[in-house]
Amino acid sequence: MLGRYEQFSYIVSVINRQIQKIERDEMVKHGHKGAFAQYLMIMRHHPEGVTASQLCEMCDKDKAAVSRVMSEMVDKKLVERICSKDTAYRAKLALTQEGSRIADFVAQRAMAAVAAVGNELSDEERKQFYSTLDFIAMRLQSISKDGIPQE
């Protein structure tokens, strides 16, 4: 029998792996990597553009990962750099028209996946689930930052 930690970490890991698989499966339909999906969704909500530092924070990714993916997305014409004062340093990154089209596709498919996963939950069950999940995430962030409390 699994303990609480093992059960919790196993379930979270399964969910994360399956989300990544779904992202890969959907993105390949457009000839892109699954890793693009999360960035597309974030950037979709920021049509004015975001900096790489902001993406690091919003996606909880390190600078190297964001830089690598953004470079690929720029090469594929999904993202463009909005340079100020003729420099790319600290330039904002924004979706191109094609990037917006793919982001809209990802959003539509994500909504369909979430609806399919939770279609048997009542609105109250869904509300309680997200509230509990949010509470756990906030507590884990606090523990990650401040350390595990002493007993």
PEZIJO-V740002 format. One record per residue. N is the residue number from 1. RES is the residue in three letters. SS is DSSP state (~ for helix, > for strand, _ for the rest). PHI is phi in radians with two decimals (NA if undefined). Layout:
n->{N N}
res->{RES RES}
ss->{SS SS}
phi->{PHI PHI}
//
This chain:
n->{1 2 3 4 5 6 7 8 9 10 11 12 13 14 15 16 17 18 19 20 21 22 23 24 25 26 27 28 29 30 31 32 33 34 35 36 37 38 39 40 41 42 43 44 45 46 47 48 49 50 51 52 53 54 55 56 57 58 59 60 61 62 63 64 65 66 67 68 69 70 71 72 73 74 75 76 77 78 79 80 81 82 83 84 85 86 87 88 89 90 91 92 93 94 95 96 97 98 99 100 101 102 103 104 105 106 107 108 109 110 111 112 113 114 115 116 117 118 119 120 121 122 123 124 125 126 127 128 129 130 131 132 133 134 135 136 137 138 139 140 141 142 143 144 145 146 147 148 149 150 151}
res->{MET LEU GLY ARG TYR GLU GLN PHE SER TYR ILE VAL SER VAL ILE ASN ARG GLN ILE GLN LYS ILE GLU ARG ASP GLU MET VAL LYS HIS GLY HIS LYS GLY ALA PHE ALA GLN TYR LEU MET ILE MET ARG HIS HIS PRO GLU GLY VAL THR ALA SER GLN LEU CYS GLU MET CYS ASP LYS ASP LYS ALA ALA VAL SER ARG VAL MET SER GLU MET VAL ASP LYS LYS LEU VAL GLU ARG ILE CYS SER LYS ASP THR ALA TYR ARG ALA LYS LEU ALA LEU THR GLN GLU GLY SER ARG ILE ALA ASP PHE VAL ALA GLN ARG ALA MET ALA ALA VAL ALA ALA VAL GLY ASN GLU LEU SER ASP GLU GLU ARG LYS GLN PHE TYR SER THR LEU ASP PHE ILE ALA MET ARG LEU GLN SER ILE SER LYS ASP GLY ILE PRO GLN GLU}
ss->{_ _ _ ~ ~ ~ ~ ~ ~ ~ ~ ~ ~ ~ ~ ~ ~ ~ ~ ~ ~ ~ ~ ~ ~ ~ ~ ~ ~ ~ _ _ _ _ _ ~ ~ ~ ~ ~ ~ ~ ~ ~ _ _ _ _ _ > _ ~ ~ ~ ~ ~ ~ ~ ~ _ _ _ ~ ~ ~ ~ ~ ~ ~ ~ ~ ~ ~ ~ ~ _ _ _ > > > > > > _ _ > > > > > > > > > _ ~ ~ ~ ~ ~ ~ ~ ~ ~ ~ ~ ~ ~ ~ ~ ~ ~ ~ ~ ~ ~ ~ _ _ _ _ ~ ~ ~ ~ ~ ~ ~ ~ ~ ~ ~ ~ ~ ~ ~ ~ ~ ~ ~ ~ ~ ~ ~ ~ _ _ _ _ _}
phi->{NA -1.42 -1.36 -1.03 -1.09 -1.07 -1.12 -1.07 -1.16 -1.12 -1.09 -1.08 -1.12 -1.08 -1.04 -1.06 -1.09 -1.22 -1.08 -1.09 -1.14 -1.09 -1.03 -1.05 -1.06 -1.34 -1.20 -1.10 -1.07 -1.95 1.34 -2.15 -1.42 -1.05 -1.08 -1.24 -0.99 -1.08 -1.15 -1.05 -1.14 -1.15 -1.16 -1.03 -1.52 -2.31 -1.09 -1.35 1.76 -2.42 -1.48 -1.06 -1.08 -1.13 -1.11 -0.96 -1.20 -1.18 -1.71 0.97 -2.14 -1.42 -1.02 -1.11 -1.12 -1.11 -1.05 -1.09 -1.19 -1.10 -1.06 -1.12 -1.20 -1.15 -1.03 -1.53 1.12 -1.63 -2.32 -2.22 -1.55 -1.81 -1.51 -2.00 1.01 0.97 -2.43 -1.53 -1.11 1.05 -1.18 -1.39 -2.00 -2.38 -1.24 -1.41 -1.05 -1.15 -1.07 -1.12 -1.09 -1.18 -1.07 -1.12 -1.08 -1.06 -1.08 -1.11 -1.20 -1.13 -1.09 -1.13 -1.14 -1.12 -1.12 -1.16 -1.20 -1.85 -1.16 -1.70 -1.59 -1.32 -1.02 -1.18 -1.09 -1.10 -1.06 -1.15 -1.05 -1.16 -1.11 -1.15 -1.08 -1.09 -1.05 -1.09 -1.07 -1.11 -1.15 -1.14 -1.08 -1.11 -1.13 -1.06 -1.35 -1.76 1.64 -1.26 -1.07 -1.34 -1.42}
//
